């Protein structure tokens, strides 16, 4: 499908909030929005499909905003649906522009030309990652400490007919300086079923944003996945944001572990 008529302003595709936040964390929300840019219609889907998890991570931006406020952390969010292009995938990933999500075909994403692929990279993927890089450079220029990246996502309770038991999943690679104490803190609360590299792991190629901006540069990072039926209201988003912010604040108030253990693996 040719989309040369699609026009998107840069301020529509990525948003940076609390850019001057001086806390140690940078909050990232790769799948904050289900917005489809003008000219793309509904990608051939029913409007109700655009409200499902295939189009975005419901509740993730609400939790992210709470954490940004409580931790005085800058927040970078993608404002374009992952169905246009997934900002948390490498450019060679087969699901960078998914033609099938879970069991739903995305008609407008089938057999895309290289020209259209490059157009979508320019619409959303490149601006999003450029915004993260620009923010990191600006913080370094101010003499702020090295950042700790926290990516906030949500996941569907049932995927391809299989229930997922976890309330929250903590995803990490070999560097578990943030993940290990965060997992311990969540498990100590006892009311949560905590997945470690569940329902995804970096082996599933879902860690791209953090690999690019944190791991490759030696910065600590963690990916948080919250089951989306637990963050369906502003009050629930607030509760999760407060809990996670408190645990993260406790982590940075003591020295980060120098040794990183090997990640446990999970399946999608």
Secondary structure by P-SEA (a helix, b strand, c coil): ccccccccccccccccccccccccbbbbbcccccccccccccccccccccccccccccaaaaaaaaaaaaacbbbbbbcccccccccccccccccccccccccccccccccccaaaaaaaaaacaaaaaaaaaaaaaaaaaacccbbbbbbbbccccccccccccccbbbbbccccaaaaaaaaaaaaacccccccccccccccccccccccccccccccbbbbbccccccccaaaaaaaaaaaaaaaaaaacccccccccbbbbbcc
